């Protein structure tokens, strides 16, 4: 999870990603940031994130992102 936190802090260090659960809903993460984030996560974890996974529930919180990454790793994507 720390690797995701590092990526998020590179994108915007002024956000408390550990406690936020509304990153998309509050527009803290906008569409361009999410596209960059998807690319960074794919590179960092050697996974592919399908478009159907790019939904608010997977990006509203650090925990949601971690669970998505784990699912992608387990599924071999």
PDB file of N, CA, C and O in Angstrom:
ATOM      1  N   UNK A   1       0.828  -1.191   0.000  1.00  0.00           N
ATOM      2  CA  UNK A   1       0.000   0.000   0.000  1.00  0.00           C
ATOM      3  C   UNK A   1       0.872   1.255   0.000  1.00  0.00           C
ATOM      4  O   UNK A   1       0.472   2.298  -0.518  1.00  0.00           O
ATOM      5  N   UNK A   2       2.064   1.146   0.583  1.00  0.00           N
ATOM      6  CA  UNK A   2       2.953   2.304   0.629  1.00  0.00           C
ATOM      7  C   UNK A   2       3.376   2.758  -0.763  1.00  0.00           C
ATOM      8  O   UNK A   2       3.585   3.950  -0.992  1.00  0.00           O
ATOM      9  N   UNK A   3       3.503   1.810  -1.697  1.00  0.00           N
ATOM     10  CA  UNK A   3       3.876   2.179  -3.064  1.00  0.00           C
ATOM     11  C   UNK A   3       2.788   3.044  -3.696  1.00  0.00           C
ATOM     12  O   UNK A   3       3.088   3.996  -4.417  1.00  0.00           O
ATOM     13  N   UNK A   4       1.535   2.718  -3.429  1.00  0.00           N
ATOM     14  CA  UNK A   4       0.425   3.530  -3.957  1.00  0.00           C
ATOM     15  C   UNK A   4       0.458   4.908  -3.311  1.00  0.00           C
ATOM     16  O   UNK A   4       0.264   5.920  -3.985  1.00  0.00           O
ATOM     17  N   UNK A   5       0.700   4.946  -2.026  1.00  0.00           N
ATOM     18  CA  UNK A   5       0.780   6.224  -1.313  1.00  0.00           C
ATOM     19  C   UNK A   5       1.896   7.091  -1.881  1.00  0.00           C
ATOM     20  O   UNK A   5       1.727   8.301  -2.030  1.00  0.00           O
ATOM     21  N   UNK A   6       3.027   6.486  -2.197  1.00  0.00           N
ATOM     22  CA  UNK A   6       4.130   7.233  -2.805  1.00  0.00           C
ATOM     23  C   UNK A   6       3.719   7.837  -4.148  1.00  0.00           C
ATOM     24  O   UNK A   6       4.027   8.994  -4.434  1.00  0.00           O
ATOM     25  N   UNK A   7       3.027   7.054  -4.962  1.00  0.00           N
ATOM     26  CA  UNK A   7       2.558   7.539  -6.266  1.00  0.00           C
ATOM     27  C   UNK A   7       1.584   8.705  -6.073  1.00  0.00           C
ATOM     28  O   UNK A   7       1.696   9.733  -6.741  1.00  0.00           O
ATOM     29  N   UNK A   8       0.639   8.537  -5.162  1.00  0.00           N
ATOM     30  CA  UNK A   8      -0.334   9.598  -4.901  1.00  0.00           C
ATOM     31  C   UNK A   8       0.349  10.871  -4.416  1.00  0.00           C
ATOM     32  O   UNK A   8      -0.010  11.971  -4.836  1.00  0.00           O
ATOM     33  N   UNK A   9       1.328  10.721  -3.537  1.00  0.00           N
ATOM     34  CA  UNK A   9       2.031  11.893  -3.019  1.00  0.00           C
ATOM     35  C   UNK A   9       2.844  12.595  -4.094  1.00  0.00           C
ATOM     36  O   UNK A   9       3.048  13.807  -4.019  1.00  0.00           O
ATOM     37  N   UNK A  10       3.311  11.857  -5.089  1.00  0.00           N
ATOM     38  CA  UNK A  10       3.990  12.493  -6.219  1.00  0.00           C
ATOM     39  C   UNK A  10       3.008  13.319  -7.042  1.00  0.00           C
ATOM     40  O   UNK A  10       3.356  14.388  -7.544  1.00  0.00           O
ATOM     41  N   UNK A  11       1.785  12.823  -7.178  1.00  0.00           N
ATOM     42  CA  UNK A  11       0.777  13.527  -7.958  1.00  0.00           C
ATOM     43  C   UNK A  11       0.273  14.776  -7.246  1.00  0.00           C
ATOM     44  O   UNK A  11       0.073  15.818  -7.870  1.00  0.00           O
ATOM     45  N   UNK A  12       0.067  14.663  -5.921  1.00  0.00           N
ATOM     46  CA  UNK A  12      -0.408  15.808  -5.137  1.00  0.00           C
ATOM     47  C   UNK A  12      -0.058  15.571  -3.671  1.00  0.00           C
ATOM     48  O   UNK A  12      -0.780  14.866  -2.966  1.00  0.00           O
ATOM     49  N   UNK A  13       1.040  16.154  -3.212  1.00  0.00           N
ATOM     50  CA  UNK A  13       1.500  15.900  -1.842  1.00  0.00           C
ATOM     51  C   UNK A  13       0.679  16.585  -0.753  1.00  0.00           C
ATOM     52  O   UNK A  13       0.910  16.341   0.431  1.00  0.00           O
ATOM     53  N   UNK A  14      -0.265  17.428  -1.125  1.00  0.00           N
ATOM     54  CA  UNK A  14      -1.015  18.203  -0.140  1.00  0.00           C
ATOM     55  C   UNK A  14      -2.283  17.517   0.357  1.00  0.00           C
ATOM     56  O   UNK A  14      -3.096  18.146   1.034  1.00  0.00           O
ATOM     57  N   UNK A  15      -2.465  16.242   0.033  1.00  0.00           N
ATOM     58  CA  UNK A  15      -3.690  15.529   0.391  1.00  0.00           C
ATOM     59  C   UNK A  15      -3.360  14.430   1.398  1.00  0.00           C
ATOM     60  O   UNK A  15      -2.339  13.753   1.277  1.00  0.00           O
ATOM     61  N   UNK A  16      -4.230  14.258   2.389  1.00  0.00           N
ATOM     62  CA  UNK A  16      -4.082  13.180   3.371  1.00  0.00           C
ATOM     63  C   UNK A  16      -4.769  11.927   2.815  1.00  0.00           C
ATOM     64  O   UNK A  16      -5.937  11.662   3.098  1.00  0.00           O
ATOM     65  N   UNK A  17      -4.026  11.180   2.032  1.00  0.00           N
ATOM     66  CA  UNK A  17      -4.597  10.016   1.344  1.00  0.00           C
ATOM     67  C   UNK A  17      -4.957   8.874   2.291  1.00  0.00           C
ATOM     68  O   UNK A  17      -5.830   8.067   1.970  1.00  0.00           O
ATOM     69  N   UNK A  18      -4.319   8.792   3.421  1.00  0.00           N
ATOM     70  CA  UNK A  18      -4.592   7.684   4.350  1.00  0.00           C
ATOM     71  C   UNK A  18      -5.998   7.748   4.948  1.00  0.00           C
ATOM     72  O   UNK A  18      -6.604   6.711   5.217  1.00  0.00           O
ATOM     73  N   UNK A  19      -6.513   8.946   5.154  1.00  0.00           N
ATOM     74  CA  UNK A  19      -7.802   9.088   5.834  1.00  0.00           C
ATOM     75  C   UNK A  19      -8.968   9.460   4.918  1.00  0.00           C
ATOM     76  O   UNK A  19     -10.122   9.401   5.339  1.00  0.00           O
ATOM     77  N   UNK A  20      -8.688   9.836   3.693  1.00  0.00           N
ATOM     78  CA  UNK A  20      -9.756  10.281   2.787  1.00  0.00           C
ATOM     79  C   UNK A  20     -10.477   9.101   2.163  1.00  0.00           C
ATOM     80  O   UNK A  20      -9.855   8.106   1.789  1.00  0.00           O
ATOM     81  N   UNK A  21     -11.789   9.217   2.053  1.00  0.00           N
ATOM     82  CA  UNK A  21     -12.605   8.191   1.399  1.00  0.00           C
ATOM     83  C   UNK A  21     -13.496   8.803   0.318  1.00  0.00           C
ATOM     84  O   UNK A  21     -14.468   8.195  -0.130  1.00  0.00           O
ATOM     85  N   UNK A  22     -13.140  10.020  -0.087  1.00  0.00           N
ATOM     86  CA  UNK A  22     -13.944  10.739  -1.078  1.00  0.00           C
ATOM     87  C   UNK A  22     -13.077  11.388  -2.152  1.00  0.00           C
ATOM     88  O   UNK A  22     -13.407  12.460  -2.659  1.00  0.00           O
ATOM     89  N   UNK A  23     -11.975  10.741  -2.493  1.00  0.00           N
ATOM     90  CA  UNK A  23     -11.012  11.358  -3.407  1.00  0.00           C
ATOM     91  C   UNK A  23     -11.603  11.683  -4.774  1.00  0.00           C
ATOM     92  O   UNK A  23     -11.287  12.722  -5.355  1.00  0.00           O
ATOM     93  N   UNK A  24     -12.448  10.813  -5.286  1.00  0.00           N
ATOM     94  CA  UNK A  24     -13.103  11.070  -6.575  1.00  0.00           C
ATOM     95  C   UNK A  24     -14.341  11.938  -6.360  1.00  0.00           C
ATOM     96  O   UNK A  24     -14.552  12.920  -7.072  1.00  0.00           O
ATOM     97  N   UNK A  25     -15.146  11.571  -5.382  1.00  0.00           N
ATOM     98  CA  UNK A  25     -16.393  12.294  -5.138  1.00  0.00           C
ATOM     99  C   UNK A  25     -16.157  13.778  -4.861  1.00  0.00           C
ATOM    100  O   UNK A  25     -16.962  14.621  -5.258  1.00  0.00           O
ATOM    101  N   UNK A  26     -15.059  14.095  -4.184  1.00  0.00           N
ATOM    102  CA  UNK A  26     -14.743  15.494  -3.870  1.00  0.00           C
ATOM    103  C   UNK A  26     -13.920  16.158  -4.973  1.00  0.00           C
ATOM    104  O   UNK A  26     -13.554  17.329  -4.873  1.00  0.00           O
ATOM    105  N   UNK A  27     -13.637  15.393  -6.018  1.00  0.00           N
ATOM    106  CA  UNK A  27     -12.830  15.857  -7.152  1.00  0.00           C
ATOM    107  C   UNK A  27     -11.390  16.168  -6.764  1.00  0.00           C
ATOM    108  O   UNK A  27     -10.710  16.936  -7.443  1.00  0.00           O
ATOM    109  N   UNK A  28     -10.930  15.571  -5.675  1.00  0.00           N
ATOM    110  CA  UNK A  28      -9.514  15.674  -5.325  1.00  0.00           C
ATOM    111  C   UNK A  28      -8.704  14.971  -6.406  1.00  0.00           C
ATOM    112  O   UNK A  28      -7.643  15.448  -6.808  1.00  0.00           O
ATOM    113  N   UNK A  29      -9.212  13.833  -6.872  1.00  0.00           N
ATOM    114  CA  UNK A  29      -8.648  13.154  -8.040  1.00  0.00           C
ATOM    115  C   UNK A  29      -9.572  13.425  -9.215  1.00  0.00           C
ATOM    116  O   UNK A  29     -10.710  12.955  -9.235  1.00  0.00           O
ATOM    117  N   UNK A  30      -9.088  14.180 -10.190  1.00  0.00           N
ATOM    118  CA  UNK A  30      -9.902  14.442 -11.380  1.00  0.00           C
ATOM    119  C   UNK A  30      -9.572  13.413 -12.456  1.00  0.00           C
ATOM    120  O   UNK A  30      -8.712  12.555 -12.258  1.00  0.00           O
ATOM    121  N   UNK A  31     -10.244  13.501 -13.573  1.00  0.00           N
ATOM    122  CA  UNK A  31     -10.100  12.482 -14.616  1.00  0.00           C
ATOM    123  C   UNK A  31      -8.672  12.393 -15.152  1.00  0.00           C
ATOM    124  O   UNK A  31      -8.174  11.293 -15.396  1.00  0.00           O
ATOM    125  N   UNK A  32      -8.018  13.515 -15.335  1.00  0.00           N
ATOM    126  CA  UNK A  32      -6.640  13.481 -15.837  1.00  0.00           C
ATOM    127  C   UNK A  32      -5.692  12.861 -14.817  1.00  0.00           C
ATOM    128  O   UNK A  32      -4.783  12.115 -15.181  1.00  0.00           O
ATOM    129  N   UNK A  33      -5.900  13.166 -13.564  1.00  0.00           N
ATOM    130  CA  UNK A  33      -5.071  12.578 -12.510  1.00  0.00           C
ATOM    131  C   UNK A  33      -5.301  11.077 -12.427  1.00  0.00           C
ATOM    132  O   UNK A  33      -4.355  10.317 -12.220  1.00  0.00           O
ATOM    133  N   UNK A  34      -6.534  10.645 -12.584  1.00  0.00           N
ATOM    134  CA  UNK A  34      -6.845   9.213 -12.533  1.00  0.00           C
ATOM    135  C   UNK A  34      -6.183   8.484 -13.702  1.00  0.00           C
ATOM    136  O   UNK A  34      -5.677   7.375 -13.526  1.00  0.00           O
ATOM    137  N   UNK A  35      -6.179   9.084 -14.885  1.00  0.00           N
ATOM    138  CA  UNK A  35      -5.510   8.461 -16.029  1.00  0.00           C
ATOM    139  C   UNK A  35      -4.020   8.288 -15.735  1.00  0.00           C
ATOM    140  O   UNK A  35      -3.448   7.232 -16.005  1.00  0.00           O
ATOM    141  N   UNK A  36      -3.404   9.314 -15.191  1.00  0.00           N
ATOM    142  CA  UNK A  36      -1.998   9.230 -14.818  1.00  0.00           C
ATOM    143  C   UNK A  36      -1.791   8.184 -13.739  1.00  0.00           C
ATOM    144  O   UNK A  36      -0.844   7.400 -13.797  1.00  0.00           O
ATOM    145  N   UNK A  37      -2.671   8.171 -12.762  1.00  0.00           N
ATOM    146  CA  UNK A  37      -2.582   7.214 -11.659  1.00  0.00           C
ATOM    147  C   UNK A  37      -2.703   5.778 -12.159  1.00  0.00           C
ATOM    148  O   UNK A  37      -1.951   4.905 -11.723  1.00  0.00           O
ATOM    149  N   UNK A  38      -3.631   5.530 -13.059  1.00  0.00           N
ATOM    150  CA  UNK A  38      -3.799   4.187 -13.627  1.00  0.00           C
ATOM    151  C   UNK A  38      -2.496   3.744 -14.294  1.00  0.00           C
ATOM    152  O   UNK A  38      -2.039   2.619 -14.091  1.00  0.00           O
ATOM    153  N   UNK A  39      -1.915   4.618 -15.073  1.00  0.00           N
ATOM    154  CA  UNK A  39      -0.662   4.295 -15.756  1.00  0.00           C
ATOM    155  C   UNK A  39       0.456   3.998 -14.753  1.00  0.00           C
ATOM    156  O   UNK A  39       1.207   3.037 -14.919  1.00  0.00           O
ATOM    157  N   UNK A  40       0.559   4.817 -13.728  1.00  0.00           N
ATOM    158  CA  UNK A  40       1.581   4.619 -12.697  1.00  0.00           C
ATOM    159  C   UNK A  40       1.370   3.307 -11.938  1.00  0.00           C
ATOM    160  O   UNK A  40       2.329   2.587 -11.658  1.00  0.00           O
ATOM    161  N   UNK A  41       0.121   3.000 -11.607  1.00  0.00           N
ATOM    162  CA  UNK A  41      -0.175   1.740 -10.905  1.00  0.00           C
ATOM    163  C   UNK A  41       0.143   0.540 -11.779  1.00  0.00           C
ATOM    164  O   UNK A  41       0.690  -0.456 -11.304  1.00  0.00           O
ATOM    165  N   UNK A  42      -0.198   0.635 -13.049  1.00  0.00           N
ATOM    166  CA  UNK A  42       0.096  -0.468 -13.965  1.00  0.00           C
ATOM    167  C   UNK A  42       1.596  -0.717 -14.050  1.00  0.00           C
ATOM    168  O   UNK A  42       2.039  -1.865 -14.032  1.00  0.00           O
ATOM    169  N   UNK A  43       2.371   0.345 -14.142  1.00  0.00           N
ATOM    170  CA  UNK A  43       3.826   0.209 -14.209  1.00  0.00           C
ATOM    171  C   UNK A  43       4.411  -0.314 -12.899  1.00  0.00           C
ATOM    172  O   UNK A  43       5.261  -1.204 -12.904  1.00  0.00           O
ATOM    173  N   UNK A  44       3.954   0.238 -11.791  1.00  0.00           N
ATOM    174  CA  UNK A  44       4.515  -0.123 -10.483  1.00  0.00           C
ATOM    175  C   UNK A  44       4.225  -1.564 -10.093  1.00  0.00           C
ATOM    176  O   UNK A  44       5.059  -2.220  -9.468  1.00  0.00           O
ATOM    177  N   UNK A  45       3.045  -2.059 -10.459  1.00  0.00           N
ATOM    178  CA  UNK A  45       2.633  -3.389 -10.018  1.00  0.00           C
ATOM    179  C   UNK A  45       2.586  -4.418 -11.156  1.00  0.00           C
ATOM    180  O   UNK A  45       2.185  -5.564 -10.951  1.00  0.00           O
ATOM    181  N   UNK A  46       3.000  -3.994 -12.356  1.00  0.00           N
ATOM    182  CA  UNK A  46       3.019  -4.874 -13.521  1.00  0.00           C
ATOM    183  C   UNK A  46       1.653  -5.537 -13.731  1.00  0.00           C
ATOM    184  O   UNK A  46       1.536  -6.757 -13.847  1.00  0.00           O
ATOM    185  N   UNK A  47       0.636  -4.687 -13.772  1.00  0.00           N
ATOM    186  CA  UNK A  47      -0.747  -5.140 -13.966  1.00  0.00           C
ATOM    187  C   UNK A  47      -1.376  -4.338 -15.096  1.00  0.00           C
ATOM    188  O   UNK A  47      -0.807  -3.356 -15.573  1.00  0.00           O
ATOM    189  N   UNK A  48      -2.546  -4.769 -15.509  1.00  0.00           N
ATOM    190  CA  UNK A  48      -3.375  -4.004 -16.437  1.00  0.00           C
ATOM    191  C   UNK A  48      -4.688  -3.720 -15.727  1.00  0.00           C
ATOM    192  O   UNK A  48      -5.331  -4.632 -15.206  1.00  0.00           O
ATOM    193  N   UNK A  49      -5.081  -2.464 -15.708  1.00  0.00           N
ATOM    194  CA  UNK A  49      -6.338  -2.073 -15.089  1.00  0.00           C
ATOM    195  C   UNK A  49      -7.353  -1.829 -16.204  1.00  0.00           C
ATOM    196  O   UNK A  49      -7.263  -0.825 -16.911  1.00  0.00           O
ATOM    197  N   UNK A  50      -8.315  -2.733 -16.369  1.00  0.00           N
ATOM    198  CA  UNK A  50      -9.324  -2.556 -17.423  1.00  0.00           C
ATOM    199  C   UNK A  50     -10.192  -1.331 -17.156  1.00  0.00           C
ATOM    200  O   UNK A  50     -10.359  -0.907 -16.013  1.00  0.00           O
ATOM    201  N   UNK A  51     -10.731  -0.779 -18.217  1.00  0.00           N
ATOM    202  CA  UNK A  51     -11.569   0.420 -18.099  1.00  0.00           C
ATOM    203  C   UNK A  51     -12.740   0.205 -17.144  1.00  0.00           C
ATOM    204  O   UNK A  51     -13.159   1.146 -16.470  1.00  0.00           O
ATOM    205  N   UNK A  52     -13.277  -1.014 -17.073  1.00  0.00           N
ATOM    206  CA  UNK A  52     -14.419  -1.271 -16.184  1.00  0.00           C
ATOM    207  C   UNK A  52     -14.044  -1.121 -14.713  1.00  0.00           C
ATOM    208  O   UNK A  52     -14.927  -0.993 -13.864  1.00  0.00           O
ATOM    209  N   UNK A  53     -12.757  -1.135 -14.401  1.00  0.00           N
ATOM    210  CA  UNK A  53     -12.297  -0.967 -13.020  1.00  0.00           C
ATOM    211  C   UNK A  53     -12.105   0.500 -12.638  1.00  0.00           C
ATOM    212  O   UNK A  53     -11.920   0.817 -11.463  1.00  0.00           O
ATOM    213  N   UNK A  54     -12.148   1.387 -13.620  1.00  0.00           N
ATOM    214  CA  UNK A  54     -11.940   2.814 -13.355  1.00  0.00           C
ATOM    215  C   UNK A  54     -13.277   3.427 -12.957  1.00  0.00           C
ATOM    216  O   UNK A  54     -13.934   4.114 -13.739  1.00  0.00           O
ATOM    217  N   UNK A  55     -13.652   3.152 -11.711  1.00  0.00           N
ATOM    218  CA  UNK A  55     -14.897   3.634 -11.127  1.00  0.00           C
ATOM    219  C   UNK A  55     -14.586   4.279  -9.781  1.00  0.00           C
ATOM    220  O   UNK A  55     -13.578   3.949  -9.158  1.00  0.00           O
ATOM    221  N   UNK A  56     -15.435   5.189  -9.329  1.00  0.00           N
ATOM    222  CA  UNK A  56     -15.168   5.879  -8.062  1.00  0.00           C
ATOM    223  C   UNK A  56     -14.876   4.950  -6.891  1.00  0.00           C
ATOM    224  O   UNK A  56     -13.998   5.252  -6.084  1.00  0.00           O
ATOM    225  N   UNK A  57     -15.571   3.850  -6.776  1.00  0.00           N
ATOM    226  CA  UNK A  57     -15.358   2.949  -5.641  1.00  0.00           C
ATOM    227  C   UNK A  57     -13.910   2.459  -5.555  1.00  0.00           C
ATOM    228  O   UNK A  57     -13.414   2.187  -4.462  1.00  0.00           O
ATOM    229  N   UNK A  58     -13.240   2.346  -6.687  1.00  0.00           N
ATOM    230  CA  UNK A  58     -11.858   1.872  -6.686  1.00  0.00           C
ATOM    231  C   UNK A  58     -10.833   2.985  -6.466  1.00  0.00           C
ATOM    232  O   UNK A  58      -9.665   2.707  -6.194  1.00  0.00           O
ATOM    233  N   UNK A  59     -11.259   4.227  -6.580  1.00  0.00           N
ATOM    234  CA  UNK A  59     -10.311   5.344  -6.486  1.00  0.00           C
ATOM    235  C   UNK A  59     -10.676   6.373  -5.422  1.00  0.00           C
ATOM    236  O   UNK A  59      -9.976   7.377  -5.285  1.00  0.00           O
ATOM    237  N   UNK A  60     -11.739   6.156  -4.673  1.00  0.00           N
ATOM    238  CA  UNK A  60     -12.132   7.102  -3.630  1.00  0.00           C
ATOM    239  C   UNK A  60     -11.217   7.054  -2.413  1.00  0.00           C
ATOM    240  O   UNK A  60     -11.165   8.003  -1.631  1.00  0.00           O
ATOM    241  N   UNK A  61     -10.497   5.949  -2.255  1.00  0.00           N
ATOM    242  CA  UNK A  61      -9.639   5.821  -1.067  1.00  0.00           C
ATOM    243  C   UNK A  61      -8.397   5.010  -1.389  1.00  0.00           C
ATOM    244  O   UNK A  61      -8.366   4.256  -2.361  1.00  0.00           O
ATOM    245  N   UNK A  62      -7.390   5.172  -0.573  1.00  0.00           N
ATOM    246  CA  UNK A  62      -6.168   4.386  -0.692  1.00  0.00           C
ATOM    247  C   UNK A  62      -6.488   2.901  -0.560  1.00  0.00           C
ATOM    248  O   UNK A  62      -5.948   2.081  -1.303  1.00  0.00           O
ATOM    249  N   UNK A  63      -7.347   2.558   0.366  1.00  0.00           N
ATOM    250  CA  UNK A  63      -7.736   1.162   0.566  1.00  0.00           C
ATOM    251  C   UNK A  63      -8.436   0.593  -0.673  1.00  0.00           C
ATOM    252  O   UNK A  63      -8.178  -0.545  -1.064  1.00  0.00           O
ATOM    253  N   UNK A  64      -9.311   1.377  -1.281  1.00  0.00           N
ATOM    254  CA  UNK A  64      -9.995   0.929  -2.492  1.00  0.00           C
ATOM    255  C   UNK A  64      -9.023   0.664  -3.628  1.00  0.00           C
ATOM    256  O   UNK A  64      -9.173  -0.303  -4.375  1.00  0.00           O
ATOM    257  N   UNK A  65      -8.026   1.530  -3.751  1.00  0.00           N
ATOM    258  CA  UNK A  65      -7.009   1.334  -4.786  1.00  0.00           C
ATOM    259  C   UNK A  65      -6.197   0.077  -4.509  1.00  0.00           C
ATOM    260  O   UNK A  65      -5.907  -0.699  -5.420  1.00  0.00           O
ATOM    261  N   UNK A  66      -5.832  -0.120  -3.249  1.00  0.00           N
ATOM    262  CA  UNK A  66      -5.051  -1.297  -2.879  1.00  0.00           C
ATOM    263  C   UNK A  66      -5.832  -2.582  -3.177  1.00  0.00           C
ATOM    264  O   UNK A  66      -5.275  -3.537  -3.717  1.00  0.00           O
ATOM    265  N   UNK A  67      -7.106  -2.604  -2.827  1.00  0.00           N
ATOM    266  CA  UNK A  67      -7.930  -3.788  -3.096  1.00  0.00           C
ATOM    267  C   UNK A  67      -8.031  -4.055  -4.592  1.00  0.00           C
ATOM    268  O   UNK A  67      -7.988  -5.209  -5.018  1.00  0.00           O
ATOM    269  N   UNK A  68      -8.163  -3.005  -5.393  1.00  0.00           N
ATOM    270  CA  UNK A  68      -8.235  -3.170  -6.839  1.00  0.00           C
ATOM    271  C   UNK A  68      -6.919  -3.739  -7.370  1.00  0.00           C
ATOM    272  O   UNK A  68      -6.923  -4.669  -8.176  1.00  0.00           O
ATOM    273  N   UNK A  69      -5.805  -3.185  -6.919  1.00  0.00           N
ATOM    274  CA  UNK A  69      -4.496  -3.681  -7.352  1.00  0.00           C
ATOM    275  C   UNK A  69      -4.344  -5.152  -6.976  1.00  0.00           C
ATOM    276  O   UNK A  69      -3.879  -5.952  -7.788  1.00  0.00           O
ATOM    277  N   UNK A  70      -4.725  -5.512  -5.770  1.00  0.00           N
ATOM    278  CA  UNK A  70      -4.643  -6.905  -5.339  1.00  0.00           C
ATOM    279  C   UNK A  70      -5.504  -7.819  -6.221  1.00  0.00           C
ATOM    280  O   UNK A  70      -5.081  -8.919  -6.577  1.00  0.00           O
ATOM    281  N   UNK A  71      -6.699  -7.366  -6.568  1.00  0.00           N
ATOM    282  CA  UNK A  71      -7.571  -8.160  -7.458  1.00  0.00           C
ATOM    283  C   UNK A  71      -6.918  -8.352  -8.820  1.00  0.00           C
ATOM    284  O   UNK A  71      -6.959  -9.443  -9.389  1.00  0.00           O
ATOM    285  N   UNK A  72      -6.324  -7.302  -9.333  1.00  0.00           N
ATOM    286  CA  UNK A  72      -5.688  -7.387 -10.645  1.00  0.00           C
ATOM    287  C   UNK A  72      -4.491  -8.326 -10.599  1.00  0.00           C
ATOM    288  O   UNK A  72      -4.263  -9.090 -11.537  1.00  0.00           O
ATOM    289  N   UNK A  73      -3.733  -8.273  -9.524  1.00  0.00           N
ATOM    290  CA  UNK A  73      -2.575  -9.156  -9.377  1.00  0.00           C
ATOM    291  C   UNK A  73      -3.011 -10.612  -9.257  1.00  0.00           C
ATOM    292  O   UNK A  73      -2.405 -11.501  -9.856  1.00  0.00           O
ATOM    293  N   UNK A  74      -4.065 -10.850  -8.482  1.00  0.00           N
ATOM    294  CA  UNK A  74      -4.564 -12.216  -8.293  1.00  0.00           C
ATOM    295  C   UNK A  74      -5.165 -12.781  -9.574  1.00  0.00           C
ATOM    296  O   UNK A  74      -5.074 -13.982  -9.830  1.00  0.00           O
ATOM    297  N   UNK A  75      -5.780 -11.916 -10.377  1.00  0.00           N
ATOM    298  CA  UNK A  75      -6.408 -12.388 -11.604  1.00  0.00           C
ATOM    299  C   UNK A  75      -5.406 -12.517 -12.751  1.00  0.00           C
ATOM    300  O   UNK A  75      -5.734 -13.023 -13.824  1.00  0.00           O
ATOM    301  N   UNK A  76      -4.185 -12.055 -12.508  1.00  0.00           N
ATOM    302  CA  UNK A  76      -3.150 -12.158 -13.535  1.00  0.00           C
ATOM    303  C   UNK A  76      -3.230 -11.102 -14.610  1.00  0.00           C
ATOM    304  O   UNK A  76      -2.603 -11.232 -15.661  1.00  0.00           O
ATOM    305  N   UNK A  77      -3.995 -10.055 -14.358  1.00  0.00           N
ATOM    306  CA  UNK A  77      -4.091  -8.972 -15.343  1.00  0.00           C
ATOM    307  C   UNK A  77      -2.936  -8.006 -15.208  1.00  0.00           C
ATOM    308  O   UNK A  77      -2.854  -7.033 -15.957  1.00  0.00           O
TER     309      UNK A  77
END
